[in-house]
Amino acid sequence: MSQTYLTTEELATRMKYDVRTIRNRLKDSVLLEGIHYFRPFGGRKILFIWEAIEEDMQKYSRTSGLVPMAGGGICHG
C-alpha cells in the first residue's frame, strides 16, 4: 500500500483548515506523531500521512455517533 505524504500547507488545503489551526490545535491532540505524521530525519519539517488521517476522519464521522477524545478514547454521544 502506498502512502501519500503531505506538508502542512497541502493538508490544510485538503482539509480546508488554516495552516495555523493544524499546527496549534490539531497537531499532538488530534493528529498524533507516529500515526498521522512524522518528522523525517528528526528535523523540524513535518509530513502528514493522508491515508491515516482520512481513515480516522471516516471512522469518527458524525454519522457514526462517536466523538473522538484527546486521549485516544471514544465517547458514544
ChimeraX commands (.cxc) that place a marker at each C-alpha (Angstrom):
marker #1 position 0.00,0.00,0.00 radius 0.5
marker #1 position 1.46,3.34,-1.00 radius 0.5
marker #1 position 1.10,6.34,1.27 radius 0.5
marker #1 position 0.62,9.97,0.37 radius 0.5
marker #1 position 2.82,12.35,2.35 radius 0.5
marker #1 position 1.62,15.95,2.66 radius 0.5
marker #1 position 3.16,19.11,4.04 radius 0.5
marker #1 position 1.14,21.21,6.47 radius 0.5
marker #1 position 0.13,23.56,3.67 radius 0.5
marker #1 position -1.07,20.70,1.44 radius 0.5
marker #1 position -3.01,19.15,4.33 radius 0.5
marker #1 position -4.63,22.50,5.10 radius 0.5
marker #1 position -5.82,22.72,1.50 radius 0.5
marker #1 position -7.31,19.20,1.54 radius 0.5
marker #1 position -8.96,19.56,4.95 radius 0.5
marker #1 position -9.99,23.21,4.39 radius 0.5
marker #1 position -8.36,24.35,7.64 radius 0.5
marker #1 position -5.93,27.18,8.21 radius 0.5
marker #1 position -2.28,26.12,8.48 radius 0.5
marker #1 position -2.03,27.69,11.95 radius 0.5
marker #1 position -5.06,25.69,13.16 radius 0.5
marker #1 position -3.39,22.45,12.15 radius 0.5
marker #1 position -0.09,23.40,13.81 radius 0.5
marker #1 position -1.55,24.89,17.01 radius 0.5
marker #1 position -4.74,22.94,17.70 radius 0.5
marker #1 position -4.81,19.65,15.81 radius 0.5
marker #1 position -1.16,18.56,15.92 radius 0.5
marker #1 position -0.41,16.49,19.04 radius 0.5
marker #1 position -4.04,16.48,20.20 radius 0.5
marker #1 position -5.99,15.00,17.28 radius 0.5
marker #1 position -3.18,14.29,14.83 radius 0.5
marker #1 position -0.62,12.14,16.63 radius 0.5
marker #1 position 3.06,11.74,15.83 radius 0.5
marker #1 position 3.83,8.24,14.61 radius 0.5
marker #1 position 0.25,7.65,13.48 radius 0.5
marker #1 position -0.79,10.69,11.46 radius 0.5
marker #1 position 2.55,12.42,10.91 radius 0.5
marker #1 position 6.30,12.05,11.29 radius 0.5
marker #1 position 9.42,14.18,11.19 radius 0.5
marker #1 position 11.82,12.90,8.53 radius 0.5
marker #1 position 15.41,12.69,9.72 radius 0.5
marker #1 position 14.41,14.11,13.12 radius 0.5
marker #1 position 14.16,17.61,11.68 radius 0.5
marker #1 position 11.63,20.40,12.02 radius 0.5
marker #1 position 9.71,19.58,8.85 radius 0.5
marker #1 position 6.51,17.60,9.35 radius 0.5
marker #1 position 5.00,15.22,6.80 radius 0.5
marker #1 position 1.42,14.08,7.32 radius 0.5
marker #1 position 0.18,10.66,6.19 radius 0.5
marker #1 position -3.04,11.34,4.29 radius 0.5
marker #1 position -4.39,7.76,4.36 radius 0.5
marker #1 position -4.15,7.56,8.18 radius 0.5
marker #1 position -5.89,10.91,8.59 radius 0.5
marker #1 position -8.58,10.05,6.06 radius 0.5
marker #1 position -9.23,6.68,7.74 radius 0.5
marker #1 position -9.70,8.32,11.14 radius 0.5
marker #1 position -11.92,11.02,9.65 radius 0.5
marker #1 position -14.20,8.35,8.22 radius 0.5
marker #1 position -14.11,6.21,11.35 radius 0.5
marker #1 position -15.12,9.10,13.59 radius 0.5
marker #1 position -17.54,10.87,11.26 radius 0.5
marker #1 position -20.70,12.43,12.63 radius 0.5
marker #1 position -22.87,9.75,11.08 radius 0.5
marker #1 position -21.36,7.12,13.34 radius 0.5
marker #1 position -22.39,8.95,16.54 radius 0.5
marker #1 position -18.91,8.62,18.05 radius 0.5
marker #1 position -16.83,11.52,19.34 radius 0.5
marker #1 position -13.03,11.03,19.43 radius 0.5
marker #1 position -11.41,12.07,22.70 radius 0.5
marker #1 position -7.94,13.63,23.03 radius 0.5
marker #1 position -6.59,10.64,24.95 radius 0.5
marker #1 position -7.48,8.27,22.11 radius 0.5
marker #1 position -10.79,7.05,23.54 radius 0.5
marker #1 position -14.25,7.37,22.08 radius 0.5
marker #1 position -17.35,8.99,23.55 radius 0.5
marker #1 position -20.61,7.38,22.44 radius 0.5
marker #1 position -22.53,10.65,22.10 radius 0.5
marker link #1:1,2 radius 0.2
marker link #1:2,3 radius 0.2
marker link #1:3,4 radius 0.2
marker link #1:4,5 radius 0.2
marker link #1:5,6 radius 0.2
marker link #1:6,7 radius 0.2
marker link #1:7,8 radius 0.2
marker link #1:8,9 radius 0.2
marker link #1:9,10 radius 0.2
marker link #1:10,11 radius 0.2
marker link #1:11,12 radius 0.2
marker link #1:12,13 radius 0.2
marker link #1:13,14 radius 0.2
marker link #1:14,15 radius 0.2
marker link #1:15,16 radius 0.2
marker link #1:16,17 radius 0.2
marker link #1:17,18 radius 0.2
marker link #1:18,19 radius 0.2
marker link #1:19,20 radius 0.2
marker link #1:20,21 radius 0.2
marker link #1:21,22 radius 0.2
marker link #1:22,23 radius 0.2
marker link #1:23,24 radius 0.2
marker link #1:24,25 radius 0.2
marker link #1:25,26 radius 0.2
marker link #1:26,27 radius 0.2
marker link #1:27,28 radius 0.2
marker link #1:28,29 radius 0.2
marker link #1:29,30 radius 0.2
marker link #1:30,31 radius 0.2
marker link #1:31,32 radius 0.2
marker link #1:32,33 radius 0.2
marker link #1:33,34 radius 0.2
marker link #1:34,35 radius 0.2
marker link #1:35,36 radius 0.2
marker link #1:36,37 radius 0.2
marker link #1:37,38 radius 0.2
marker link #1:38,39 radius 0.2
marker link #1:39,40 radius 0.2
marker link #1:40,41 radius 0.2
marker link #1:41,42 radius 0.2
marker link #1:42,43 radius 0.2
marker link #1:43,44 radius 0.2
marker link #1:44,45 radius 0.2
marker link #1:45,46 radius 0.2
marker link #1:46,47 radius 0.2
marker link #1:47,48 radius 0.2
marker link #1:48,49 radius 0.2
marker link #1:49,50 radius 0.2
marker link #1:50,51 radius 0.2
marker link #1:51,52 radius 0.2
marker link #1:52,53 radius 0.2
marker link #1:53,54 radius 0.2
marker link #1:54,55 radius 0.2
marker link #1:55,56 radius 0.2
marker link #1:56,57 radius 0.2
marker link #1:57,58 radius 0.2
marker link #1:58,59 radius 0.2
marker link #1:59,60 radius 0.2
marker link #1:60,61 radius 0.2
marker link #1:61,62 radius 0.2
marker link #1:62,63 radius 0.2
marker link #1:63,64 radius 0.2
marker link #1:64,65 radius 0.2
marker link #1:65,66 radius 0.2
marker link #1:66,67 radius 0.2
marker link #1:67,68 radius 0.2
marker link #1:68,69 radius 0.2
marker link #1:69,70 radius 0.2
marker link #1:70,71 radius 0.2
marker link #1:71,72 radius 0.2
marker link #1:72,73 radius 0.2
marker link #1:73,74 radius 0.2
marker link #1:74,75 radius 0.2
marker link #1:75,76 radius 0.2
marker link #1:76,77 radius 0.2
view
